[in-house]
Amino acid sequence: MSNQGIKIHDTLTGFTRGSRIDRYWTRNGVEDFYRMFREGASLPKEAEKMVNNTALVSQKFHLRGFQFGNWLSLEDRFNYLAALYICLQDFNQVLQFKGHNLGLDHKLGISFGARGRSRAQAHFESHSNIINITRYARFDRYPAPKEIRFVNTGGIGAFAHEYAHFIDYYLGGHYERVRSAFPLTAGRSLNSRRIPYEDKWILRNITEDILEKAYWKDPEKKLRSNYMKRLTRKASRDYWFRRNEVFARLFEQFIGHELQKKGIKNLFLTEQKYNSNYYLTPAELKEVSPLFRKFLAQVRTYF
């Protein structure tokens, strides 16, 4: 796609370190580009003008801004911004927040290849409300053409998961605040038992409903769910059992399933990268999906 001479700059003030710009994107057309990682219905006609303009993307989805890492070329910036626009366009088909308000009134920032952590494909920073998507692998580590590395390495496929962390921490910390737990899920806690909340804390109680389904077949009889049994056999780290990670993993799976019903598959937004034991079976997902719909319906009362 032609970049029309437009340069893409960082817009997250206070977090920007600057980036190297070395060459332009030479691919022809948004359609060719997004077909690398997305299957399904055609994009809206506005996509051509949106994908190379940080201001328009921020405005449409109510984002705080963007940050691009030192090692991202101008071509890379176009690729990631275009992929993110398409991702958010699909994402809101499930979230259905008013006015495409995925940034929750400009609270969410997006970083590409600028704030990476060792071994992490992507991560969410609760102190800054920034989701970082790790840059694609270097050629010496993954010897393949750039478009193949862009789709198959780095943080591609992790956005829905990290967004779950964003709404978990932001809504828990600002809309249903309790002293005992900042995020809705109680964060990295390994407590598998239900946390009792007052009825007024609607999102927290729905979150507990979701987690209870994940952890237990019968909580009163202390019978663990089949999901937890599979996870216990497979997982070797506490990470897999943390409340915030269980919630985020189920959320990303729910999003992928809801889009699949619409005939859309977006590998930038969500892709199951681990063994099937780490995820719900179709039957288990069917049980928990109504709770996620209930959760999102409550979020829509705010946004």
Buried (B, 14 or more C-beta within 10 A) or exposed (E): BBBEEEEBBBBBEEBBEEBEBEEBBEBEEBEEBBEBBBEBEEBEEEBBEBBBBBEBBBBBBBBBBBBBBEBBBBBBBBBBBBBBBBBBBBBBBBBEBEEBBBBBEBBBBBBBBBBBEEEEBBBBBBEBBBBBBBBBBEEEEEEBEEBBBBBBBBBBBBBBBBBBBBBBBBBBBEBBEBEEBBBBBBBEBEEBEBBEBEEEBBBBBBBBBBBBBBBBBEBEEEEBBEBBEBBEEEBEEEEBBBBBBBBBBBBBBBBBBBBBEEEBBBBBBBBEEEEEBBBBEEEBBEEBBEBBBBBBEBBEEBB
